[in-house]
């Protein structure tokens, strides 16, 4: 099983790299001036937020049980707003990172409690919390951005090393490396794959399925909180719509990266490659002045195509 997982992951990665090369090649032909260090920086900056959210989404999907987290976009938005409102209320600025992580984990734990303890279908539970989180973010701000990000965060959020954004280097890359190690070498990682492959058997052999699932939703919220922190440090304000469409794009990245929607198969390395492909595609479309509505449509079409392919593969098995 391990070798088949590895082979499938390598094939997925190779396909994604080939697709990325096609996108870059097309952009080079249609808009040669768009290729440069500044474009690389932009792609990686946007990728940081999506990558963190997609990693949490991947963990939830991998554990099976129809796992999905549609609330990630609302979580990012609400956490960013709550952190800024706390600063305005007099909270010391150095506590902003802690507030973002704690609030994100708390919102994720609510999802986990609804799914693992109340046995609400994940699609319904997280769709409901998405509307609650995003609605509250807009309601308490009137749709306006909230300024006041502590000055010490801005050099980190906007800094680069050899054209690579600091947030990408110190949050997204380490998070994926840690996840790859945990999933591939620890008992906890084997639990997640076992739950996704056959939850009934996982329960029979003593794996704490409900507790693990609650923890994974909490981690998904934590990573969304970290994405909110990155958005604050990069943009310099809390924006109630910063998480818009993240649920769709993150799920597309997860499935495009080789994680099965049914759980139990896939790896997170492919997810990071899929994130880079999607953001490069969206950036290229922006450079070509393609309407943002079409961009969302293309991502949606990719999601449908990947789901159809995954469904056909599962039927053949």
Secondary structure, 3 states (H helix, E strand, C coil): CHHHHHHHHHHHHHHHHHHHHHHHHHHHHHCHHHCCHHHHHHHHHHHHHHHHHHHHHHHHHHCCCCCCCCCHHHHHHHHHHHHHHHHHCCCCHHHHHHHHHHHHHHHHHHHHHHHHHCCCCHHHHHHHHHHHHHHHHHHCCCCCCEECCCHHHHHHHHCEECCEEHHHHHHHHHHHHHHHHHHHHCHHHHHHHHHHHCHHHHHHCCCCHHHHHHHHHHHHHHHHHHHHHHHHHHHCEECCCCCCCHHHHHHHHHHHCCCCCCCCCCCHHHHHHHHHHHHHHHHHHHHCCCCHHHHHHHHHHHHHHHHHHHHHHHHHC
